[in-house]
Amino acid sequence: MWNFKCPFKWLKEGLGEILVLSRQNRSVVLCMIEDRNMQRVRISSQHSPVYKLGDSQLSLSPKFRVALIKSILLDPSKELELAINGQPLIPGLPDDVALNCLLRLPVQSHAACRVVCKRWHLLLGSKERFFARRKEVGFHDPWLFVFAYDKCTGKMQWLVFDLVHFSWHTMPAMPCREKVSPHGFRCVSLPHEGTLFVCGGLVSHVDCPLDLVLKYEVHKNRWTVMNQMVTARSFFASGVIDGMIYVAGGNSSDLFELDSAEVLDLENGCWRPIARMSMNMASYDAAVLDGKLLVTEGWLWPFFVSPRGQVYDPRTNDWENMAIGLREGWTGSSVVLYGHLFVVSEHERMKLKVYDVDSDSWDTVEGPPLPDQICKPFSVSSCDSKIYVVGRNLHVAVGQILRANLTKKKLSFAVVWNVVNAPEVFSHLTPSSSNVLFA
């Protein structure tokens, strides 16, 4: 059985043209066909398909090499030439309206749609060009970028989950010199700019920290090697404040904990040291709240010693101790929504909780606990009013956060969970990090 994963249905085929019915808005469009031998794609009905977000020029193996990744943008002059010669994107529609329609196509339908005509092929044949045009027009859809690894082989890969159409895609591999470990690095992002940064990490089987910094841009669909950090580190705190990337603490090359911290100025691409922490510590989790970087080392078995925590204020370039209630109740992975710190606890099947700054205490969020399908280890990220928890096998729990006013100063929160099951081909994968980017 042939299954076209495309939002169109072919209604009528004439000499050199076809009628196309949109499955979403039921509109009919007349399209010119130059190649009658349209390629069909067979998709198994037993597994959800995994599509390719872009043409990777590096092997998806644990051992990567630094490589110059050249853009495969198609020559824009060809599209201009076709437009001047009178070939429209969609006959009967102005090009700006037609482009607005085509840029809404889900990525998984591109392979089928780009055979319609030359101009569609120019637009949809290159993901770099497609996302660059989306950025020009101002489209902003959320995508969940998940760094995952094979539990048995240690093989690592980045996967992308389309949060609008709920489909998975691959992306180019990171250009790392060494065989790196899936643990110890930190990912920070500028979501609305579609940019992701991977910092630090470990060389596999050596426990040697890295000073490597990589940048991925969605609209270019490629990685760039940035200037190295001042200090090589792993298992450290990181966060973005006012467009600046901050890192602090972590483990050094001699496996001792660090107290150093530094900041990356994205305008000049250079790292510079900032005030040292008041104690040496590695970071279990970190968050940015009210313009400050919150760093916790987390609870350690057998829980005899209360965890330490530090708070950095970039306005004063100074560190202070974290409030007792905040650090003792921080028992999981955090996100910030509505100006509040939420934590998905990793101890037992506990409910989501939120921190109250005024009372230095934690309140339970109304609603059910994290769904049973989401197993540890998991990674947590957020977008707008939703929390995304990626569990083992890459099942994704989407938590819609609802809020209500208890008093003029205090809010009450509730959560509603929904689970999106991953394809069976991901059953061997474990998430290490996840971030939401817009593209």
C-alpha positions in Angstrom: 0.0 0.0 0.0 1.4 3.4 -1.0 1.1 6.1 1.6 1.8 9.7 0.8 2.7 11.7 3.9 1.6 14.9 2.3 -1.2 17.4 3.2 -2.5 17.2 -0.4 -4.8 14.8 -2.2 -4.4 14.5 -6.0 -7.9 14.9 -7.4 -7.6 15.2 -11.1 -4.8 14.8 -13.6 -4.9 16.6 -16.9 -2.4 17.1 -19.7 0.6 18.8 -17.9 -1.5 19.8 -14.9 -3.2 18.4 -11.8 -5.8 19.6 -9.3 -4.7 19.4 -5.7 -7.0 19.3 -2.7 -5.6 20.5 0.7 -6.4 18.1 3.5 -6.3 20.9 6.0 -8.4 23.6 4.5 -10.1 21.7 1.6 -8.9 24.3 -0.9 -8.2 23.4 -4.5 -5.1 24.5 -6.3 -4.1 24.0 -9.9 -0.4 22.9 -10.2 1.7 22.4 -13.3 3.6 19.1 -13.5 6.8 18.8 -15.6 7.7 15.3 -14.6 4.9 12.8 -14.9 6.9 10.1 -13.2 6.3 11.2 -9.7 8.3 9.3 -7.1 6.3 7.4 -4.5 7.5 6.7 -1.0 6.6 3.5 0.9 6.2 4.0 4.6 5.7 1.2 7.0 2.4 1.2 8.8 4.0 -0.5 11.9 6.3 2.3 12.9 6.1 6.1 12.8 8.5 7.4 10.2 11.6 9.4 11.0 12.3 12.1 8.4 15.5 13.9 7.6 15.6 17.5 8.6 18.6 18.3 6.6 21.4 16.7 4.6 24.0 15.7 7.2 27.6 15.9 5.9 29.0 14.1 8.9 28.6 10.5 9.9 26.3 9.8 12.9 29.0 7.9 14.8 30.5 8.7 18.2 33.8 9.6 16.6 33.4 12.9 14.8 35.9 15.0 13.0 36.0 18.8 12.7 34.8 19.6 9.2 33.8 22.6 7.2 30.1 22.2 6.6 29.3 24.0 3.4 25.8 25.3 2.8 23.8 23.5 0.1 21.6 26.5 -0.6 20.4 26.4 -4.1 21.1 29.3 -6.3 18.4 31.9 -5.6 18.9 33.4 -9.0 17.3 30.4 -10.6 14.1 31.0 -8.7 14.2 34.7 -9.7 14.7 33.7 -13.3 11.7 31.3 -13.2 9.6 34.0 -11.6 10.6 36.6 -14.3 9.8 34.0 -17.0 6.2 33.9 -15.6 6.3 30.5 -13.8 4.2 31.1 -10.7 4.6 29.1 -7.4 0.9 28.3 -7.6 -1.1 29.3 -10.7 -3.8 31.8 -9.9 -2.2 33.1 -6.7 0.3 35.9 -6.2 3.8 34.6 -5.3 3.7 36.2 -1.8 0.5 34.4 -1.0 1.7 31.1 -2.5 5.0 31.3 -0.6 3.1 31.9 2.6 1.1 28.7 1.9 4.1 26.5 0.9 6.2 27.6 3.9 3.5 26.0 6.2 4.1 22.6 4.7 5.3 20.0 7.2 8.9 18.8 6.6 7.8 15.2 6.1 5.8 16.2 3.0 8.6 17.9 1.2 9.9 14.8 -0.6 6.5 14.3 -2.3 5.7 18.0 -2.9 9.0 19.1 -4.5 8.3 17.0 -7.6 5.4 19.3 -8.5 7.5 21.8 -10.4 10.9 23.4 -10.6 10.1 26.3 -8.2 8.7 24.0 -5.6 11.8 21.9 -5.9 14.0 25.0 -5.4 12.1 25.9 -2.3 11.6 22.4 -0.7 14.7 20.6 -2.0 16.9 22.4 0.5 16.0 22.6 4.2 18.5 25.4 4.7 16.6 27.5 2.0 13.2 26.5 3.4 14.0 27.5 7.0 15.8 30.7 5.8 12.7 31.7 3.9 10.5 30.9 7.0 12.8 33.2 9.1 12.5 36.0 6.5 8.7 35.7 6.5 8.5 35.6 10.3 7.2 32.0 10.9 7.9 30.8 14.5 7.0 27.2 15.2 8.5 25.3 18.1 10.8 22.3 17.6 12.2 20.1 20.3 15.9 19.3 19.9 16.8 16.1 21.7 20.4 14.9 22.2 20.1 11.1 22.7 22.5 8.1 23.0 22.3 4.4 22.6 22.3 2.7 25.9 24.4 -0.3 24.6 26.8 1.2 22.1 27.0 4.8 23.4 26.4 6.1 19.8 25.0 9.6 20.0 22.7 11.6 17.8 20.6 14.7 17.7 16.9 14.2 16.9 14.3 16.9 16.3 10.6 16.6 17.3 8.1 18.8 15.4 5.8 20.1 18.2 3.2 21.2 15.6 2.9 18.1 13.5 4.3 15.6 16.0 6.9 14.1 13.7 10.6 13.2 14.3 13.5 14.3 12.1 17.3 13.9 12.1 19.9 16.6 11.8 23.7 17.0 11.1 26.0 15.4 13.7 28.2 17.6 15.9 31.7 18.2 14.6 33.7 17.1 17.6 37.4 16.1 17.4 37.3 13.4 20.1 35.1 10.5 20.9 32.9 12.4 23.4 30.7 11.1 26.2 27.0 11.8 26.2 27.3 13.1 29.7 28.9 16.1 31.2 28.2 18.8 28.5 25.7 21.5 28.8 23.2 22.9 26.2 21.9 26.4 26.2 19.7 28.1 23.6 18.4 31.3 22.2 15.0 29.9 21.3 13.5 32.7 19.3 16.7 33.1 17.3 16.7 29.4 16.5 20.2 28.9 17.9 21.6 26.1 20.1 25.0 26.0 21.9 26.8 22.9 23.2 29.5 23.6 25.7 32.1 21.5 27.5 31.7 17.8 28.1 33.9 14.8 28.5 36.2 12.7 26.3 34.9 9.1 26.5 36.7 6.6 28.7 39.2 9.2 29.9 37.1 11.6 32.0 39.0 14.5 30.6 36.8 17.7 30.4 36.5 19.7 27.2 36.6 23.4 26.5 34.7 22.9 23.1 31.8 25.2 22.2 29.6 24.4 19.2 26.7 26.5 17.7 23.8 25.1 15.7 21.6 27.5 13.7 18.2 26.1 12.5 17.9 28.4 9.4 21.4 27.3 8.3 21.0 23.7 9.4 24.7 23.4 10.3 27.1 23.5 13.2 29.8 26.1 13.7 32.9 25.7 16.0 33.0 28.7 18.3 35.9 30.1 20.5 36.8 27.8 23.3 35.9 28.4 26.9 38.7 29.8 29.2 38.5 26.7 31.3 37.7 23.1 30.3 34.8 21.8 32.4 32.1 19.2 32.7 29.0 18.8 34.8 28.7 22.6 35.2 26.0 25.2 35.4 24.9 27.2 32.4 22.3 29.7 31.5 21.4 32.7 29.2 20.9 36.1 30.7 20.3 39.2 28.5 21.7 37.4 25.5 24.9 36.4 27.3 25.9 32.7 28.0 27.1 32.1 31.5 28.9 28.9 32.8 30.1 28.2 36.3 31.6 25.5 38.4 31.9 21.9 37.2 34.7 19.3 37.2 38.2 20.2 36.1 40.8 18.0 34.3 42.1 16.6 37.6 38.4 15.7 38.5 38.4 18.4 41.3 35.4 20.7 41.5 35.8 24.2 40.1 34.9 27.6 41.5 35.6 29.6 38.3 32.9 31.1 36.1 32.9 32.8 32.7 30.6 34.5 30.2 30.4 34.4 26.4 29.7 37.7 24.6 27.8 36.7 21.5 28.6 39.9 19.7 32.3 39.4 19.6 32.3 35.6 20.3 34.8 35.8 23.1 34.8 34.3 26.6 35.9 36.3 29.7 36.1 35.3 33.4 33.6 36.7 35.9 33.6 36.5 39.7 34.5 33.2 41.2 31.9 31.2 43.2 32.3 31.2 47.0 32.8 27.4 46.9 34.0 24.7 44.6 31.0 22.7 43.2 29.8 20.7 40.3 26.2 21.4 39.1 23.3 19.0 39.0 20.9 21.6 37.6 20.7 25.3 37.0 18.1 27.9 36.0 17.8 31.6 35.3 15.2 33.3 37.4 14.6 37.1 37.8 17.8 37.8 35.9 20.0 35.6 38.1 21.8 32.3 37.6 20.7 29.7 40.1 23.1 26.7 40.6 22.5 23.6 42.7 24.6 20.5 43.2 21.5 18.5 44.0 20.9 15.8 46.6 23.4 13.0 46.7 22.9 9.5 48.0 22.5 8.7 50.9 21.1 12.2 51.5 23.0 12.8 54.7 24.2 16.2 53.7 22.0 19.1 52.5 22.9 20.2 49.0 24.8 23.4 48.4 23.6 26.2 46.1 24.8 29.5 44.7 23.1 32.4 43.0 24.9 34.8 40.6 23.8 38.3 39.9 25.4 39.7 36.7 24.4 43.3 37.7 26.7 43.2 40.7 29.1 40.4 39.4 28.7 38.7 42.8 27.7 35.3 44.2 25.6 34.6 47.2 24.3 31.5 49.0 21.0 30.0 47.8 18.1 30.2 50.2 17.7 27.0 52.3 14.2 26.2 51.2 15.1 26.6 47.6 18.2 24.3 47.6 16.7 21.6 49.8 13.5 21.4 47.8 15.2 21.3 44.4 14.9 17.6 43.8 14.8 17.3 40.0 15.1 19.1 36.7 13.8 22.6 36.4 12.1 25.0 34.0 10.9 28.6 34.4 7.4 29.5 33.4 5.3 32.6 34.3 8.4 33.9 36.2 8.2 30.8 38.5 10.6 27.9 39.0 9.0 24.5 38.4 10.7 21.2 39.2 10.0 17.7 37.8 11.2 15.5 40.7 13.4 12.5 39.9 12.7 10.9 43.3 9.8 8.5 43.1 6.7 9.4 41.2 6.1 12.8 42.7 4.0 15.6 41.4 5.3 18.7 39.7 6.1 21.5 42.2 6.7 25.2 42.0 8.9 27.5 44.2 7.4 30.3 46.2 10.0 33.1 46.6 8.1 34.9 49.4 7.9 31.9 51.8 11.0 30.1 50.5 9.0 27.0 50.1 7.7 24.6 47.5 4.0 24.1 46.5 2.6 21.1 44.8 1.1 21.8 41.4 -2.5 20.5 41.1 -3.0 17.6 38.7 -1.6 14.1 38.2 2.1 13.2 38.6 4.3 12.6 35.6 2.8 9.8 33.4 4.1 6.3 33.9 5.3 6.0 30.3 8.0 8.6 31.1 10.9 6.7 32.7 14.2 8.0 34.1 16.6 9.3 33.0 14.7 12.1 31.4 15.3 15.7 30.2 13.1 18.7 30.7 12.5 21.9 28.7 9.7 24.4 28.3 8.0 26.7 25.7 5.3 29.3 26.4 3.0 27.6 28.9 4.1 24.0 28.3 6.6 21.7 29.9 8.2 19.0 27.7 9.7 15.9 29.5 11.5 13.5 27.3 11.9 10.1 28.9 13.7 6.9 28.1 12.9 5.6 24.6 12.1 9.2 23.7 8.5 9.2 24.7 7.5 12.9 25.3 5.1 14.1 28.0 3.6 17.5 27.3 2.4 19.3 30.4 0.0 22.2 29.9 0.4 24.6 32.8 -2.7 26.4 33.9 -2.7 29.3 36.4 -5.2 31.1 38.6 -5.0 33.9 41.1 -5.3 32.8 44.7 -4.5 36.3 46.0 -3.2 39.5 44.4 0.3 38.4 45.1 0.2 34.6 44.8 -0.7 32.4 41.9 -2.0 28.8 41.9 -0.9 26.4 39.2 -2.3 23.1 37.7 -0.9 20.8 35.1 -2.6 18.5 32.5 -0.3 15.9 31.0 -0.4 14.3 27.5 2.0 11.7 26.2 3.3 11.4 22.6 4.8 7.9 22.1 8.0 7.7 20.1 8.6 5.3 17.2 9.7 1.8 18.1 13.1 2.5 16.4 13.9 4.8 19.3 13.4 2.1 22.0 17.2 1.9 22.5 17.7 5.6 23.0 18.1 7.6 26.2 17.9 11.4 26.3 20.7 13.5 27.6 19.5 17.0 26.9 16.5 18.8 25.2 15.9 22.3 24.1 13.0 24.1 22.3 13.9 26.3 19.3 11.7 28.2 17.0 12.0 28.0 13.2 
